Amino acid sequence: MKNIIFDNLRQDLEDKEEYNLAPYAIKSKAAQRLYMGNYEPCQRRTEFERDKDRIIYSLAFKRLMEKTQVYMTNQGDHYTNRLSHTLEVTQISRSIATSLGLNAYLTEAIALGHSLCQLLCSFSFRII
């Protein structure tokens, strides 16, 4: 039995992107996957939405909770961790992307991935 609600969900989302995003925005339909054997596209999510979800559910992303976000200040003793900082940066990025007519899912994936790269780079410098 086919699920009528979800059969064309991804296609509907991609059509909305074509209509709602700016002409210079990257559309999910244009995403290409390299080095992924046996890859099957999701019928319910766009490619960039799927990328964002992969990062959020990764073990590396969960490790951001254990890392302290260090900054110098003369006032207060408010400390935050890398996870909360990453979520704040991601939300700001999404707001800016939406305002400019860009792909918000792609922007979120980039912002989340950027924080993971910072974490991995800082770790690699310690072991060298």
N, C-alpha and C positions, 0 to 999 in steps of 0.2 A: 504494500500500500504506500503510495507516494504521500509525502508531506507537502500539502499545497502551500502552506505558509512559507516554508524555507526553501522551496525548490529554486526560486529565482532571487533569493535575498542578496547574494553577492552581486549578481548582475544589476539589481536595482540600486545597490550602493554605488557601483561603478558608474551607472547612468547619472546618479545624483552628483557625483564628482564632476562629470563632464559639464553638467549644467551649472553647478554652484561655485566651482573653483575658478580662480583667475586663469586666463589663457596660458600664462607662463608657469603655472603650478604643475608639479609632477603628479600624474594620475596613477592610481594603483594598477590600472589595466596595463600600463607600460612597464611594470616591474618584471625584471628577468632574474631567474634563479640560476646561479652557476654552481657547479660542483655538488649538485644534490641529486644523486641517483634515486630512482623510484619515487620521485616527488609527485604528489598529487595535490592540486590546488584545493583549498577549502571551499565548500559550496556556500558557507554562511558568512565568512569574513573576507575582507580584502587582503591583499598580500601585505600591505603595510600595517594593517591591524594585527595580522598574524605575527609579524616581526616584533611589534610592540609587546604582544602577549608572551612571545618566546623569551624576551629579555626579562619581563616581570616575574615569570615563573622559573627563571634560572637560579641555580645555587649561588652564582656569583652576585646576583642582585640581592639576594637575601643576606649575603655577607656584609653588605653596606651598613646594616643595622649595627654591626659591631665596631665600626670605624668612627672615630670622633672627627667632627668637622672643626678644625682649629682655625681660629682667627683672633687677632689682637683687638682688644677694646679696653678702654679706661673705665667703662661703666658696667656695673652688674657682673653677674657670674653665670649668665645663661649660656649653656653649652648645648650643642646639637650634634646629631650623628650624620653620617654621610647619606643615609637613607632619607631622612627628612629634608636635607638640603637638595638631594636629587629630585624628590617629588615637588619641591617648591620651584626649582629651575624648570622642570618639565611642565608644570602648570603655566608658568610665565611664557614659556616657549609656545605652548598650545594657544594661549590667548593671542600672542603676537601673530602666529600663523593664521589663525582664524580671522583676525582683523585684516590681514593682507591678502586673504583669499587663497592661502596655501593649503597643502594637504596636512591636516592636523595630526593624523596618525603617523605619517612619515616624520614629522617634526618631533613628536613624542619619542619615537624609536631612536632618532638621532640624539636627542637629549639624554635619554636613558643609557644608550650605548656610550656616549661621551663620558659619563660618570664611571661606567665600568672600565673604560680604557684608562682613566686616571687612576683607578684603584689598582689595576694590573700593572701599570707603569711604575707606580710608586713601590709596589711589591718587588718588581724586577730590579729596581735600583738598590734595594736592600740586600739582595742575594748576590750581587756582582761584587 
